[in-house]
Amino acid sequence: MKHTRDEHKHDLHTQPREKEILPQQPGERYVKPKVAKAALSVALEERRTQLAGATVVAQLISDVDGTALGGRLALPAATTVGQLAELVNRLTATAATDAVPYAFYVDVTDSNGSDGLKDGKQESALASSLLDDVLVGRGVSAELGLVIRFRPQAVFRVRTVTRCAASLSGHTEAVLCVAFSADGTLLATGSGDTTVRVWDLDTSTPRHTLSGHTGWVQMLAFAPDSRVLASGSTDATVRLWDPRSGAALGPPLRGHTGLVSALAWEPLHRNKACARLASASKDATVRVWHAPSRALLFTLASHSAPVACLKWGAEGFIYSGSRDKSVRVWDADSGKLVRVLDGHAHWVNALALSTEFLCRTGAWSHDLSAKQAREMSQDEALQIATDRYNKYAAQSGPAGKERLASCSDDFTIFLWSPTEGKKPIARLTGHMQLVNHIAFSPDGRTLASASFDKSVKLWDGLSGKFIDTLRGHVGAVYQVAFSSDSRQVLSGSRDSTLKVWDLATRKLKMDLPGHADEVYSVDWSPGGDKVASGGKDRVVKIWRH
């Protein structure tokens, strides 16, 4: 028997309503009458009881390569996420000792191929069971066929940060950027006071104060082997530092005629010495340097306006986004322009790569200690980093290809396959104000965007489909960062708070107040055990579980 919410419409509409509040004066806001929450709760519970013994027909499909796992299955409505994971492991002949955790997402189509979801979202994430999350929670009929997509998750789990473990004072102006090293043992911060500070995370004290810049330090980037720290400033110079000793590695890199807006190191799997660094500037150029010799290798000059963002990809390309509304793809070896990605109607604010976590961490992974990472030889590090990248590239379909996302003041995001052509995979619309920052999850499956419309939006990292909107901030959202297991996303905002969101439930998992003013920069350590934030209050905060 088909059960829908229509069966309960009469009951809901006959329930007592909250008292109407009519305007008392011209222009006063009118409050629309609402159905009593208690009545709605009773109706949902009745629906849950009616459908508890129902059976749904479902097809399991891999979200990695799109292949179906067996035929259509008749599943009890009460099937839980854990039972679905056990079923997938059995159907894939995975031994119990090697069981893989999975996340599940439901697409609903009826016989006409129309979307069966009621609230306009592209998919429904399963957090508990089909009954609670789809049939009751989303009002989907049990008679519709379910398409359940399963996605493997990291075998390790990052615990949610819940408390401020340390407030680090020392900067005398706003903290503009924070960055963890690839192995997560070092934290560097840049400030409007023209200094860089490297912090001891064990004692919560400053290890080194790096002085030399004469302008705001807006950009920091650790080399993938964590042995060198680069800083970029409004004084138009790039400086290199030894983060463990605090020593400056020679004089600054000069050549730019405008402030340095972005920095990017060549990935470890392409250069075991981590010797090349790219810098972008307001002077509309990108310069590529040989860090050990401090020599300028070549200048990429094709943009007609300041370059705002820069990424060095895993496949041998450099990507630059500019206020000339374009994204340009450059050959990292020759410096030649490969293609121009046009589409935005305003400035390009930020870029994100699906391979970014691999490029950032190099040879380090969750099952390798920081000490082991530091003590391995360059050849060993190169082999591990290459194996990690090859594993990523071996995935079939778009999951194994490098994807680039760009966001703009035109309120949109473009998803590209930049190594293959100029045509975008998708144009992502929905934000109501400029999009300030974007980030891919470490597994490359989810894209998060931070906007001045006070929201964070989630998108499918392969197709660009809209997933959900995360609302809770009361000010512009400046930055987002993912946990290393791709299960959580962190956001920092003008409202002085950080918020941690659960990707499975798409709900707020932890609210982290503490800053006295706007939060400009956030970073989640690659190991997942620490979060760092800095902002207008001149304080660096370390958050832990």
HELIX and SHEET records of a PDB file:
HELIX    1   1 ARG A    5  HIS A    8  5                                   4    
HELIX    2   2 LYS A    9  HIS A   13  1                                   5    
HELIX    3   3 LYS A   37  LEU A   51  1                                  15    
HELIX    4   4 VAL A   81  LEU A   91  1                                  11    
HELIX    5   5 ALA A   96  ASP A   98  5                                   3    
HELIX    6   6 LEU A  130  LEU A  130  1                                   1    
HELIX    7   7 LEU A  131  VAL A  136  3                                   6    
HELIX    8   8 LEU A  268  ARG A  270  5                                   3    
HELIX    9   9 GLU A  356  THR A  361  1                                   6    
HELIX   10  10 ALA A  370  GLU A  375  1                                   6    
HELIX   11  11 GLN A  378  ALA A  393  1                                  16    
HELIX   12  12 GLY A  397  GLY A  400  5                                   4    
SHEET    1   A 5 LEU A  73  PRO A  76  0                                        
SHEET    2   A 5 THR A  55  SER A  62 -1                                        
SHEET    3   A 5 GLY A 145  PRO A 152  1                                        
SHEET    4   A 5 TYR A 102  THR A 109 -1                                        
SHEET    5   A 5 SER A 124  ALA A 125 -1                                        
SHEET    1   B 4 ARG A 163  LEU A 168  0                                        
SHEET    2   B 4 VAL A 540  ARG A 544 -1                                        
SHEET    3   B 4 VAL A 531  GLY A 535 -1                                        
SHEET    4   B 4 VAL A 519  TRP A 524 -1                                        
SHEET    1   C 4 VAL A 175  PHE A 180  0                                        
SHEET    2   C 4 LEU A 186  SER A 191 -1                                        
SHEET    3   C 4 VAL A 196  ASP A 200 -1                                        
SHEET    4   C 4 THR A 205  LEU A 210 -1                                        
SHEET    1   D 3 VAL A 217  PHE A 222  0                                        
SHEET    2   D 3 LEU A 229  SER A 233 -1                                        
SHEET    3   D 3 VAL A 238  TRP A 241 -1                                        
SHEET    1   E 4 VAL A 260  TRP A 265  0                                        
SHEET    2   E 4 ARG A 276  SER A 281 -1                                        
SHEET    3   E 4 VAL A 286  HIS A 290 -1                                        
SHEET    4   E 4 ALA A 295  LEU A 300 -1                                        
SHEET    1   F 4 VAL A 307  TRP A 312  0                                        
SHEET    2   F 4 PHE A 317  SER A 322 -1                                        
SHEET    3   F 4 VAL A 327  ASP A 331 -1                                        
SHEET    4   F 4 LEU A 337  LEU A 341 -1                                        
SHEET    1   G 4 VAL A 348  LEU A 353  0                                        
SHEET    2   G 4 LEU A 404  SER A 408 -1                                        
SHEET    3   G 4 ILE A 413  TRP A 416 -1                                        
SHEET    4   G 4 ALA A 426  LEU A 428 -1                                        
SHEET    1   H 4 VAL A 435  PHE A 440  0                                        
SHEET    2   H 4 THR A 446  SER A 451 -1                                        
SHEET    3   H 4 SER A 455  ASP A 460 -1                                        
SHEET    4   H 4 PHE A 466  ARG A 471 -1                                        
SHEET    1   I 4 VAL A 477  PHE A 482  0                                        
SHEET    2   I 4 GLN A 488  SER A 493 -1                                        
SHEET    3   I 4 LEU A 498  ASP A 502 -1                                        
SHEET    4   I 4 LYS A 507  LEU A 512 -1                                        
END                                                                             
